[in-house]
Structure formats: C-alpha cells, structure tokens
C-alpha cells in the first residue's frame, strides 16, 4: 500500500519563484508557481497573518478577469497553502491575497510572456487571442509544428 502525500510535503516538479509585495510588518511570505497543463498552482508559505481570519486568493488575468484560486484561514505557525485556478500561467497578470474586507494583504505582479506573430505585425498578450487571429486567415505556407525543450512551451504552430 502506498503512503499518501501530505499537504506539507515538498513538490518534485519545476517551480517559478515569484516576488510578493504589500507584506505587512510581522508577516513573512514566499511564493512559487507550478505551471500545469490544466492551470496554475500557487505555493504560498506565510507566517504572521491573523490567526483564525479567512483570506481569499485570486488570479487576475491579462484580460482583467479575476479567477478564484481558493481560500484559507490564518494560523499561528508557518503555513503552506496550495492554491489552484483554472487559468494558464501565461494568462496570469497578478496574484492577490485578500482579507474578507477586500484589503490586499499580499500581491505579486507577474510579467506577461508576450508572443509576437511577425506575419501579422502585432503582439498579443495571450496565446488564445493570437491563435484565434492566426487561424482566422488563410496561411501563406503549410503550418509547421515546432516543439521546444523549454519547460513552459510545449509547442508553437508557425503559420507561414
């Protein structure tokens, strides 16, 4: 019989460290992201938040949408919170931890990985928008599939 994975056991997948701002006096926090194929996961380690007080986590997309990533209750000791949302990493512009009054207690502004399409001469902020625009017009050459060894790019479709 296998041993179950506990919430506080370390992950063995690649993570992306992110910077947090708005950290109040007495609060210590660090965060990492896991770029899953189904969405993004926030690994938040924090101490010093008000014990017993609920906090909400939200991903803000480049399109201005807020995607809920869950909630947690502050405790008196260090806590590791694993928060997931149904938004892809490339579409996340920022992450916010809010108290129930709506006050931002922690925030991370992420850079967006813009993907230019040289044949259209425009840069999109999301792959979905770029792909939709590219597929809406006939290609000048047969499409080529390019597979990258980069951990956060599975493939790109090149339309000539």
ZAKOL-159516 format. One record per residue: residue in one letter; y, x, z of N, C-alpha, C in turn. Coordinates in steps of 0.1 Angstrom, whole numbers, plus 5000, padded with zeros to 4 digits. Example, Ala and Ser with C-alpha at 12.3 -4.5 7.8 and 13.67 -1.06 7.14 Angstrom:
// residues 2
A494351325078495551235078496751325078
S497851285071498951375071500051295079
***
This chain:
// residues 160
X498850085000500050005000501250095000
X502250064992503450144991504450115002
X505250215005506250195015507550135009
X508050025015509249965009510450055010
X511350045000512650115000513650055009
X514150125019515150075028516550085022
X517449995026518749995021519550125023
X519150205033519950325036519250455030
X518250435023517550555017518350605005
X518450735002519250784991518650744978
X519550734968519050704954518650824947
X517850814937517450924929517850914915
X518950834912519550814899520850884898
X521350914886522650974884523750884889
X524750934896525850854901527150924897
X528250844897529550894894530450874906
X530950984912531850974923533150924919
X533750834927535050774924535950794936
X537250804933538250814944538650684949
X538950674962539450554968540850574973
X541650464972543050474977543250354987
X544350364994544650255003543850255016
X543250375019542350385031543350395043
X543150295052543950285064543650395074
X544550415083544250515094543050475102
X542150565105540950535112539750495103
X540050475090538950435081538550555072
X537350585071536750695062535850625052
X536050655040535250595029535050685018
X533850665011533550734999532750644990
X532750664977532150564968531550634956
X530450584951529850624938529450504930
X529350524917528950414908527550454902
X526750354900525550374892525650284880
X525550344868525750274856524350224851
X524050094854522850034850523049974836
X521949944830521949874817522349724819
X522149674830522549534833523849514840
X524449614844525749604852526049734859
X527049724868527449844876527149814890
X526749924897526449914912527450014919
X528049964930528950044938528150084951
X528150214954527550264966528750304975
X529050214985530250234993529750275007
X530150395011529950445025531250435032
X531250365044532550335050532350335066
X533350385073533350365087534850325091
X534950255102536250225107536850095103
X536150015095536649885092536349795105
X537149685106536949595118535549545119
X534949565130533549515132533649365133
X532649305126532549155126533449085116
X534249165109535149105099534549105085
X534548995078533948995064534949065054
X534349125044535049195033534349155020
X535149135010534749094996534949214987
X534049234977534149344968534249274954
X535149324946535449264933535649384922
X535049364910535349454899536349384890
X537449454887538449404877538149464864
X538049374854537649424840538949464833
X538749534822539849574813540549444807
X539849334807540349214801541049124812
X541149184824541849114835540949014843
X539649014841538748924848538348984861
X538148904871537648954884536148914885
X535249014887533848984888533449014902
X532848914909532448934922531249024923
X531349114933530249214935529549194948
X529949094956529349064969530249084980
X529749064992530549085004529749145015
X530349195026529649255037530549235049
X529949255061530649245074530749385080
X531949425084532149555090531349565103
X530949685105530149725118530849835125
X530349865136531049975144530550115140
X529550125133529050255128529250275113
X528850395108528850415093527950315087
X528450255075527550165068527550205053
X526350185047526250195033526050065027
X526950025018526949895011526649914996
X525649844991525249854977525749724971
X526749724963527349604957527149604942
X526649504936526449494922527149384915
X527449404902528149304895527649304880
X527849184874527349164860528449204850
X528949334851529849384842529449524839
X529649574827529249704824530249804828
X529849924831530750034836531950054828
X531750064815532850094806533949984806
X533549864811534549754811535249734824
X534849824834535449814847536749894848
X537849834851539149904852539449944866
X539049864876539249894890538349824899
X538149874911537349804921538149784934
X538049674940538749634952537849584963
X538149634975537549574987538649504994
X538449374997539549285002539049225015
X539949205025539549125037539748975033
X539348885042539348745039540748685037
X541748765041543148725039543648755024
X542748835017543148875004543849005003
X543949075014544649205015543649315010
X544049395001543249504996543149615007
X541949645011541849755021541349885015
X540649875004540249994996540349954981
X540650054973540850034959540450164952
X539850144940539650264931540050214917
X540950294911541350274897540550364889
X539750314880538950394871539550414858
X539350524851539850544838538950464828
X539450424817538650354808538250454797
X537050434792536550524782536750464769
X537850494763538250424750537350484739
X537050394730536150424718536950394705
X537450504699538150474686537250444675
X537650354666536950324653537950384642
X537650494637538550564628538850484615
X537750414610537950344598538950224599
X539150174611540050064613541350114618
X541350234624542650294628543150234641
X542350184649542750124662541750164673
X542250164685541350194696541150074705
X539950034708539649914717539349964731
X539549874740539249914754537849864758
X537149794750535849754753534949774741
X533749804743532749824732532549684725
X532449584733532249444727533249404717
X534549434720535649394711535549484698
X535249614700535049704688533949664679
X532749634685531649594678531849464670
X532449364677532749234670533649254658
X534649334660535649364649534949434637
X534149534641533449614630532449534623
X531749444629530749364623531349244615
X532549214617533249104610533649144596
X533649274593534049314579532849394573
X532749384560531549454554531749604555
X530649674557530649824558530849884544
X531450004544531650074531530450154528
X529650184538528350254536527350194545
X526050224543525050174552525250214566
X524950134576525150174590524250284594
X524650374602523850484608523750464623
X522550484628522450474643522450614648
X523350644658523450774663523050764678
X521950834682521550834696522050964703
X522650944714523351054722522551084734
X522551214738521851264750522751234762
X524051194760524951164771524451054779
X524351064792523750974801524350834801
X525650824797526250694797526450634783
X525950694773525950644759524550634754
X524050514752522650504747522650524731
X523550454725523650474710525050414706
X525450464694526650414688526250374674
X526750264668526550234654527750274646
X527450364636528550414628528550334615
X529650264613529850194600530750274591
X530250314580530950404571532150344564
***
